[in-house]
Amino acid sequence: MTLQELVHQAASLYLDKVAVCFDECNNQPPLYYTYKTVVNIASELSNFLLLHCDFQGIREIGLYCQPGINLPSWILGILQVPAAYAPIDPDSPPPLSTHFMKKCNLKYILVEKKQINKFRSSYETLLNGDTFTVEHNDLVLFTLHWKNDEMNLMLSDRKEKHEKEKRKNGLSSDNNNEEKVEEHMDVRLKHCLAYVLHTSGTTGIPKIVRVPHECIVPNIQHFRILFNITQEDVLFLASPLTFDPSVVEIFLALSSGASLLIVPTSVRMLPSKLAAVLFSHHRVTVLQATPTLLRRFGAQLIKSTVLSASTSLRVLALGGEAFPSLTVLKSWRGEGNKTQIFNVYGITEVSSWATFYRIPEKILNSNLKCEMPVQLGFPLLGTVVEVRDTNGFTIQEGNGQVFLGGRNRVCFLDDEVRLPRGTMRATGDFVTVKDGEIFFLGRKDSQIKRHGKRLNIELVQRVAEELQYVESCAVTWYNQEKLILFMVSKDNLVKDYIFQELQRHLPSHAIPDELVLIDVLPFTSHGKIDVSELNKIYLNYINVKSECKLNGKEELWEKLQYLWKSILSLSEDLSKVPDESLFLNSGGDSLKSIRLLNEIEKLTGTSVPGLLEMILSSSILEIYNHILHTLFPDEDLTFSKSCATKRKLSDINQEEAGCYDGLVYVLKSSTGEKYWIFTTEDAVKSSATMDPTTGLLYIGSHDQHAYALDIYKKKCVWKLKCGGTVFSSPCLSLIPHHVYFATLGGLLLAINPASGNRIWKHSCGKPLFSSPQCCLRYVCIGCVDGNFLCFTHLGEQVWQFSTSGPIFSSPCTSPSEQDVFFGSHDCFIYSCNMEGHLRWKFETTSRVYATPFVFHNQSHSNDRLLAAASTDGKLWIVDSQTGQLQSVYELPGEVFSSPVVWESMLIIGCRNNYVYCLDLLGGNKK
């Protein structure tokens, strides 16, 4: 059975009944199509496509259009060819859609005529003189010829994988074993595929998902029975075509003789208008939606219209996100409401929905407060649900990850061509099983570590949503540093109450850093919370907040003390921070210093030059006075340094590295005896670089100078003021002969190694903790604003690559200098080519501070591996070409040290005061 066959069965029974209604909501009468019209338009399109399409390989046709009256006919027309439809959202970012089209190798794309100019302008780089177009009614068929060799490489890779798979299974193309074919699904079969989608890409590179008819049809068949769909029902197309629940909405209606209501995308964004259209004008009876989409109506409108006693809505199915708490759900229902409410759960990789649970009327009508979470419920037709522990074993009780599949419930991901029936997919969703019932705990990517403890941010949202005055809310982990609660409320004076209530219901490590009041929750085209938009709202919020002026010097001192204690997690009982307190000695580190810098600049509403250097090297009183000089430059503000403690080497814990006493020590390698000591004017945390052509040693200091030292003559050859503290290590280029220094003032400088004269400088705007790295063509460096920058040796910026967190990690290059590797505080290790394009990224379990190291695989000498450490003590060994994990080691402490590999031995330092040597061949720690 196929999707189009389901529609044809219904059309034969309900030929003259309304199948589709499109309401533009512009005071014009809605448009209506009967089942007869839908099928006729679809057949005309099928004949047109058969005439102009010559399929080789997988049968797929792109569809680029907005919601409209013809939409179901266009989908049906493609399916009847037979071919799979591949929706391309005109409102989606072009790079994401380009990746999708290239990955699918889409040869044919149907473009709605109204969208033709937008399509051409968005994808002009894909279209060339060979692009062929032909028109059909309101559509234009594009035949694409890809410009570059990327497609040939992709197809070659796909073919190679397929050949390997054939050899593995012992199959020949001429004589397939019938029994084996029966036990496998093949994407290339003519009638196999229904549609092609891609995942959102929020947790990595988007995956292509090819969905067979026999995988999605059971969803339609089961929901028809479960929701008791009849020809009297009106279903709303709430989801965009790129979100797989749209398939259920369209075909659940058109396979039952029911009507499908479609409205423009813009109307879906207006809660009050949408509510009127759905429940007053068209009397929708079945609504499938994300909880976020429902929340956008607001509690009052939900209660008075959506879930009122007189509502037309028979069935409400909520899925795609964590189900609301029963307390919240009950508060949304008007007295006397009879709507059946379902929790549906599934993943795109196993086509739409996998489980269902109807909330019992008894619970919905009970006046008792219900703390019990809502279970995922029962498997849908043909679906197998397993919960597995961390070792991969199926469990009947306890916590684990959900795996989904079934004999026919199998989709093809990316380049998969042939799969065993019954393939199970990991969901990334964690649950607990209790007495045979499965309860959702949260996404893998919702688990964060805060104040040293694990926290699921969905717990914070669930608790906040149950509080009085909270209409709806969302929680984000902003820059992996701040827990922000966004709240929609009718009352603007509730912040203190909310914080008090949260402290009553949540542990201390779960209390949000800030509460931001907003008018309405933003959501994506798929109806889920739009986290990137929330981040923009918060950024605007802190910018506006920074415009509020301080009420004098005393308030600055009080707030500086508050920020100091807050960022360093010092006891609130500490009434006053001692004047001589040093940030690094009080538990501060590089990342916390950036946080303090940002908070101070937000507080003062201005940039404070040299502030980061002061934070890292001076007392709180000196920092305060430094800020005063910036804010009140005309006033005579004298201060004494007598209260500040000068940093001594003996004051520092043994685990710290660097010459904090401002000295550069030159030791004899044979005995360790001091050979020469050179004095700078402040702490030295930079490593030295040796010039093999001159024998000079280059080093930077917190005194804002770069030095060239002749260690044989025991003298300083030159000294250059750099315009900021030099924290990182210099890098030497022999051709051209430059030495590069970076400063915490954000400057990258190229200096003549012989004379000490500055050749050029570039301001990156934010501090540079990362050390520069040279290759023959370029010099690269990471910045704390999350950008990785590449320059020519003449100082021209070539490209910039953005990550989602500060970059403290220094880059390293492959031996061929074709690739550059670096880590970020967004927990990823990145590989880019020298054109600035992402090769791969690998997600670790914590921030990556250290510099990666490329080395030969001793067991396979042609392979190159990459070692990188994350701050939680894990050491990751990945393939430098693909980013595939090879092995992982765990050390008993935090790691900020960079690994070094010699032959098969890896050396690395750990915050537990030990240096470790790991045997990469034997897997032993020494």
ChimeraX attribute file (.defattr): number of C-alpha atoms within 10 A of each C-alpha:
attribute: neighborCount
match mode: 1-to-1
recipient: residues
	/A:1	9
	/A:2	18
	/A:3	22
	/A:4	21
	/A:5	14
	/A:6	18
	/A:7	22
	/A:8	18
	/A:9	14
	/A:10	19
	/A:11	23
	/A:12	12
	/A:13	12
	/A:14	19
	/A:15	17
	/A:16	13
	/A:17	18
	/A:18	20
	/A:19	28
	/A:20	29
	/A:21	22
	/A:22	20
	/A:23	22
	/A:24	20
	/A:25	15
	/A:26	7
	/A:27	7
	/A:28	8
	/A:29	10
	/A:30	15
	/A:31	13
	/A:32	19
	/A:33	20
	/A:34	18
	/A:35	26
	/A:36	18
	/A:37	20
	/A:38	26
	/A:39	22
	/A:40	14
	/A:41	17
	/A:42	24
	/A:43	19
	/A:44	15
	/A:45	23
	/A:46	22
	/A:47	14
	/A:48	17
	/A:49	22
	/A:50	14
	/A:51	9
	/A:52	12
	/A:53	15
	/A:54	11
	/A:55	14
	/A:56	9
	/A:57	10
	/A:58	18
	/A:59	27
	/A:60	26
	/A:61	28
	/A:62	23
	/A:63	24
	/A:64	21
	/A:65	24
	/A:66	21
	/A:67	16
	/A:68	18
	/A:69	22
	/A:70	19
	/A:71	21
	/A:72	21
	/A:73	23
	/A:74	23
	/A:75	25
	/A:76	27
	/A:77	26
	/A:78	29
	/A:79	26
	/A:80	22
	/A:81	20
	/A:82	20
	/A:83	24
	/A:84	27
	/A:85	26
	/A:86	28
	/A:87	25
	/A:88	27
	/A:89	18
	/A:90	17
	/A:91	12
	/A:92	11
	/A:93	10
	/A:94	16
	/A:95	11
	/A:96	16
	/A:97	19
	/A:98	16
	/A:99	16
	/A:100	23
	/A:101	20
	/A:102	15
	/A:103	18
	/A:104	25
	/A:105	18
	/A:106	19
	/A:107	21
	/A:108	25
	/A:109	23
	/A:110	28
	/A:111	25
	/A:112	21
	/A:113	18
	/A:114	13
	/A:115	15
	/A:116	16
	/A:117	11
	/A:118	13
	/A:119	18
	/A:120	13
	/A:121	11
	/A:122	16
	/A:123	13
	/A:124	10
	/A:125	11
	/A:126	16
	/A:127	18
	/A:128	12
	/A:129	8
	/A:130	11
	/A:131	13
	/A:132	13
	/A:133	14
	/A:134	12
	/A:135	14
	/A:136	14
	/A:137	10
	/A:138	11
	/A:139	21
	/A:140	19
	/A:141	23
	/A:142	19
	/A:143	20
	/A:144	19
	/A:145	18
	/A:146	19
	/A:147	13
	/A:148	9
	/A:149	8
	/A:150	12
	/A:151	16
	/A:152	12
	/A:153	11
	/A:154	16
	/A:155	15
	/A:156	12
	/A:157	13
	/A:158	16
	/A:159	14
	/A:160	12
	/A:161	15
	/A:162	16
	/A:163	15
	/A:164	12
	/A:165	16
	/A:166	15
	/A:167	11
	/A:168	9
	/A:169	10
	/A:170	10
	/A:171	15
	/A:172	11
	/A:173	7
	/A:174	6
	/A:175	7
	/A:176	12
	/A:177	11
	/A:178	8
	/A:179	8
	/A:180	12
	/A:181	15
	/A:182	11
	/A:183	12
	/A:184	16
	/A:185	22
	/A:186	18
	/A:187	21
	/A:188	14
	/A:189	12
	/A:190	15
	/A:191	18
	/A:192	22
	/A:193	27
	/A:194	28
	/A:195	28
	/A:196	25
	/A:197	25
	/A:198	27
	/A:199	19
	/A:200	16
	/A:201	10
	/A:202	10
	/A:203	9
	/A:204	13
	/A:205	14
	/A:206	16
	/A:207	20
	/A:208	24
	/A:209	22
	/A:210	31
	/A:211	27
	/A:212	27
	/A:213	23
	/A:214	21
	/A:215	24
	/A:216	25
	/A:217	23
	/A:218	19
	/A:219	24
	/A:220	23
	/A:221	18
	/A:222	15
	/A:223	17
	/A:224	18
	/A:225	10
	/A:226	13
	/A:227	16
	/A:228	12
	/A:229	21
	/A:230	16
	/A:231	17
	/A:232	10
	/A:233	20
	/A:234	26
	/A:235	27
	/A:236	24
	/A:237	22
	/A:238	24
	/A:239	24
	/A:240	19
	/A:241	27
	/A:242	21
	/A:243	20
	/A:244	24
	/A:245	25
	/A:246	20
	/A:247	24
	/A:248	23
	/A:249	21
	/A:250	27
	/A:251	23
	/A:252	28
	/A:253	29
	/A:254	29
	/A:255	25
	/A:256	25
	/A:257	26
	/A:258	25
	/A:259	28
	/A:260	27
	/A:261	27
	/A:262	26
	/A:263	23
	/A:264	14
	/A:265	17
	/A:266	10
	/A:267	16
	/A:268	19
	/A:269	18
	/A:270	12
	/A:271	19
	/A:272	15
	/A:273	13
	/A:274	18
	/A:275	19
	/A:276	14
	/A:277	20
	/A:278	23
	/A:279	18
	/A:280	14
	/A:281	11
	/A:282	16
	/A:283	18
	/A:284	24
	/A:285	20
	/A:286	23
	/A:287	22
	/A:288	24
	/A:289	24
	/A:290	24
	/A:291	20
	/A:292	27
	/A:293	24
	/A:294	20
	/A:295	20
	/A:296	24
	/A:297	24
	/A:298	20
	/A:299	21
	/A:300	14
	/A:301	18
	/A:302	20
	/A:303	20
	/A:304	16
	/A:305	22
	/A:306	29
	/A:307	25
	/A:308	20
	/A:309	17
	/A:310	16
	/A:311	20
	/A:312	22
	/A:313	25
	/A:314	18
	/A:315	22
	/A:316	21
	/A:317	20
	/A:318	23
	/A:319	23
	/A:320	23
	/A:321	19
	/A:322	21
	/A:323	22
	/A:324	20
	/A:325	17
	/A:326	19
	/A:327	20
	/A:328	18
	/A:329	14
	/A:330	19
	/A:331	15
	/A:332	21
	/A:333	23
	/A:334	19
	/A:335	15
	/A:336	11
	/A:337	18
	/A:338	20
	/A:339	21
	/A:340	18
	/A:341	19
	/A:342	21
	/A:343	23
	/A:344	28
	/A:345	24
	/A:346	22
	/A:347	19
	/A:348	22
	/A:349	26
	/A:350	29
	/A:351	27
	/A:352	23
	/A:353	24
	/A:354	25
	/A:355	22
	/A:356	22
	/A:357	18
	/A:358	19
	/A:359	16
	/A:360	11
	/A:361	12
	/A:362	8
	/A:363	13
	/A:364	20
	/A:365	14
	/A:366	10
	/A:367	10
	/A:368	9
	/A:369	10
	/A:370	14
	/A:371	9
	/A:372	10
	/A:373	15
	/A:374	19
	/A:375	22
	/A:376	23
	/A:377	20
	/A:378	18
	/A:379	18
	/A:380	22
	/A:381	17
	/A:382	17
	/A:383	23
	/A:384	19
	/A:385	17
	/A:386	18
	/A:387	24
	/A:388	20
	/A:389	14
	/A:390	9
	/A:391	7
	/A:392	11
	/A:393	10
	/A:394	15
	/A:395	15
	/A:396	16
	/A:397	14
	/A:398	14
	/A:399	20
	/A:400	24
	/A:401	24
	/A:402	22
	/A:403	21
	/A:404	24
	/A:405	24
	/A:406	19
	/A:407	18
	/A:408	22
	/A:409	28
	/A:410	28
	/A:411	31
	/A:412	22
	/A:413	17
	/A:414	16
	/A:415	20
	/A:416	17
	/A:417	18
	/A:418	17
	/A:419	17
	/A:420	16
	/A:421	19
	/A:422	19
	/A:423	18
	/A:424	21
	/A:425	18
	/A:426	16
	/A:427	17
	/A:428	15
	/A:429	19
	/A:430	22
	/A:431	22
	/A:432	20
	/A:433	17
	/A:434	13
	/A:435	8
	/A:436	10
	/A:437	15
	/A:438	23
	/A:439	18
	/A:440	20
	/A:441	20
	/A:442	19
	/A:443	18
	/A:444	13
	/A:445	12
	/A:446	16
	/A:447	15
	/A:448	17
	/A:449	13
	/A:450	16
	/A:451	11
	/A:452	8
	/A:453	9
	/A:454	12
	/A:455	17
	/A:456	18
	/A:457	23
	/A:458	18
	/A:459	16
	/A:460	23
	/A:461	19
	/A:462	20
	/A:463	15
	/A:464	26
	/A:465	21
	/A:466	19
	/A:467	16
	/A:468	12
	/A:469	18
	/A:470	18
	/A:471	23
	/A:472	27
	/A:473	25
	/A:474	23
	/A:475	22
	/A:476	22
	/A:477	18
	/A:478	17
	/A:479	13
	/A:480	17
	/A:481	14
	/A:482	13
	/A:483	21
	/A:484	21
	/A:485	23
	/A:486	25
	/A:487	25
	/A:488	22
	/A:489	20
	/A:490	13
	/A:491	11
	/A:492	10
	/A:493	11
	/A:494	15
	/A:495	15
	/A:496	10
	/A:497	13
	/A:498	18
	/A:499	16
	/A:500	12
	/A:501	15
	/A:502	19
	/A:503	15
	/A:504	11
	/A:505	13
	/A:506	15
	/A:507	11
	/A:508	11
	/A:509	16
	/A:510	20
	/A:511	18
	/A:512	21
	/A:513	14
	/A:514	14
	/A:515	17
	/A:516	16
	/A:517	20
	/A:518	18
	/A:519	12
	/A:520	18
	/A:521	23
	/A:522	20
	/A:523	19
	/A:524	14
	/A:525	19
	/A:526	22
	/A:527	23
	/A:528	18
	/A:529	21
	/A:530	16
	/A:531	19
	/A:532	15
	/A:533	14
	/A:534	23
	/A:535	16
	/A:536	10
	/A:537	16
	/A:538	22
	/A:539	13
	/A:540	12
	/A:541	13
	/A:542	15
	/A:543	14
	/A:544	12
	/A:545	14
	/A:546	18
	/A:547	13
	/A:548	12
	/A:549	10
	/A:550	14
	/A:551	8
	/A:552	9
	/A:553	15
	/A:554	10
	/A:555	11
	/A:556	18
	/A:557	16
	/A:558	13
	/A:559	16
	/A:560	21
	/A:561	19
	/A:562	17
	/A:563	17
	/A:564	23
	/A:565	18
	/A:566	14
	/A:567	15
	/A:568	18
	/A:569	13
	/A:570	14
	/A:571	9
	/A:572	10
	/A:573	6
	/A:574	9
	/A:575	10
	/A:576	11
	/A:577	16
	/A:578	13
	/A:579	16
	/A:580	17
	/A:581	18
	/A:582	24
	/A:583	21
	/A:584	18
	/A:585	15
	/A:586	13
	/A:587	12
	/A:588	18
	/A:589	14
	/A:590	14
	/A:591	16
	/A:592	17
	/A:593	22
	/A:594	19
	/A:595	15
	/A:596	22
	/A:597	19
	/A:598	14
	/A:599	19
	/A:600	22
	/A:601	16
	/A:602	18
	/A:603	21
	/A:604	20
	/A:605	19
	/A:606	13
	/A:607	15
	/A:608	17
	/A:609	13
	/A:610	15
	/A:611	23
	/A:612	22
	/A:613	23
	/A:614	22
	/A:615	22
	/A:616	20
	/A:617	22
	/A:618	24
	/A:619	24
	/A:620	24
	/A:621	23
	/A:622	22
	/A:623	20
	/A:624	20
	/A:625	18
	/A:626	19
	/A:627	23
	/A:628	18
	/A:629	15
	/A:630	15
	/A:631	16
	/A:632	11
	/A:633	10
	/A:634	8
	/A:635	9
	/A:636	8
	/A:637	11
	/A:638	8
	/A:639	11
	/A:640	9
	/A:641	13
	/A:642	8
	/A:643	15
	/A:644	17
	/A:645	15
	/A:646	17
	/A:647	18
	/A:648	12
	/A:649	17
	/A:650	9
	/A:651	12
	/A:652	16
	/A:653	10
	/A:654	10
	/A:655	11
	/A:656	12
	/A:657	14
	/A:658	15
	/A:659	20
	/A:660	22
	/A:661	19
	/A:662	21
	/A:663	18
	/A:664	23
	/A:665	14
	/A:666	15
	/A:667	13
	/A:668	11
	/A:669	9
	/A:670	6
	/A:671	7
	/A:672	9
	/A:673	11
	/A:674	11
	/A:675	13
	/A:676	15
	/A:677	14
	/A:678	14
	/A:679	13
	/A:680	19
	/A:681	13
	/A:682	20
	/A:683	25
	/A:684	26
	/A:685	21
	/A:686	21
	/A:687	19
	/A:688	18
	/A:689	17
	/A:690	16
	/A:691	17
	/A:692	10
	/A:693	8
	/A:694	10
	/A:695	12
	/A:696	19
	/A:697	18
	/A:698	27
	/A:699	25
	/A:700	31
	/A:701	29
	/A:702	26
	/A:703	19
	/A:704	21
	/A:705	21
	/A:706	25
	/A:707	21
	/A:708	24
	/A:709	22
	/A:710	16
	/A:711	17
	/A:712	10
	/A:713	9
	/A:714	13
	/A:715	13
	/A:716	16
	/A:717	16
	/A:718	16
	/A:719	17
	/A:720	16
	/A:721	15
	/A:722	22
	/A:723	17
	/A:724	22
	/A:725	31
	/A:726	32
	/A:727	26
	/A:728	26
	/A:729	24
	/A:730	24
	/A:731	23
	/A:732	24
	/A:733	19
	/A:734	14
	/A:735	11
	/A:736	12
	/A:737	15
	/A:738	21
	/A:739	24
	/A:740	27
	/A:741	27
	/A:742	33
	/A:743	30
	/A:744	26
	/A:745	24
	/A:746	21
	/A:747	22
	/A:748	23
	/A:749	23
	/A:750	27
	/A:751	21
	/A:752	16
	/A:753	23
	/A:754	14
	/A:755	12
	/A:756	19
	/A:757	13
	/A:758	17
	/A:759	15
	/A:760	15
	/A:761	18
	/A:762	15
	/A:763	14
	/A:764	20
	/A:765	13
	/A:766	17
	/A:767	26
	/A:768	30
	/A:769	27
	/A:770	27
	/A:771	28
	/A:772	26
	/A:773	22
	/A:774	25
	/A:775	22
	/A:776	12
	/A:777	13
	/A:778	19
	/A:779	24
	/A:780	26
	/A:781	27
	/A:782	31
	/A:783	26
	/A:784	24
	/A:785	18
	/A:786	19
	/A:787	20
	/A:788	24
	/A:789	19
	/A:790	25
	/A:791	18
	/A:792	16
	/A:793	22
	/A:794	13
	/A:795	17
	/A:796	13
	/A:797	15
	/A:798	15
	/A:799	15
	/A:800	16
	/A:801	14
	/A:802	14
	/A:803	18
	/A:804	16
	/A:805	22
	/A:806	27
	/A:807	31
	/A:808	29
	/A:809	28
	/A:810	27
	/A:811	26
	/A:812	25
	/A:813	22
	/A:814	20
	/A:815	12
	/A:816	7
	/A:817	15
	/A:818	12
	/A:819	20
	/A:820	24
	/A:821	25
	/A:822	28
	/A:823	33
	/A:824	28
	/A:825	25
	/A:826	20
	/A:827	22
	/A:828	23
	/A:829	27
	/A:830	20
	/A:831	26
	/A:832	19
	/A:833	16
	/A:834	19
	/A:835	12
	/A:836	17
	/A:837	13
	/A:838	14
	/A:839	16
	/A:840	19
	/A:841	20
	/A:842	17
	/A:843	17
	/A:844	20
	/A:845	15
	/A:846	20
	/A:847	26
	/A:848	30
	/A:849	28
	/A:850	24
	/A:851	24
	/A:852	26
	/A:853	23
	/A:854	23
	/A:855	19
	/A:856	17
	/A:857	17
	/A:858	14
	/A:859	10
	/A:860	8
	/A:861	9
	/A:862	8
	/A:863	13
	/A:864	17
	/A:865	21
	/A:866	25
	/A:867	22
	/A:868	27
	/A:869	32
	/A:870	27
	/A:871	22
	/A:872	18
	/A:873	21
	/A:874	21
	/A:875	21
	/A:876	20
	/A:877	22
	/A:878	21
	/A:879	17
	/A:880	24
	/A:881	15
	/A:882	13
	/A:883	19
	/A:884	14
	/A:885	15
	/A:886	11
	/A:887	13
	/A:888	14
	/A:889	15
	/A:890	15
	/A:891	19
	/A:892	12
	/A:893	16
	/A:894	17
	/A:895	25
	/A:896	21
	/A:897	21
	/A:898	22
	/A:899	22
	/A:900	18
	/A:901	19
	/A:902	9
	/A:903	12
	/A:904	17
	/A:905	18
	/A:906	17
	/A:907	17
	/A:908	19
	/A:909	21
	/A:910	19
	/A:911	18
	/A:912	12
	/A:913	12
	/A:914	13
	/A:915	12
	/A:916	16
	/A:917	18
	/A:918	17
	/A:919	16
	/A:920	19
	/A:921	12
	/A:922	9
	/A:923	13
	/A:924	11
	/A:925	15
	/A:926	10
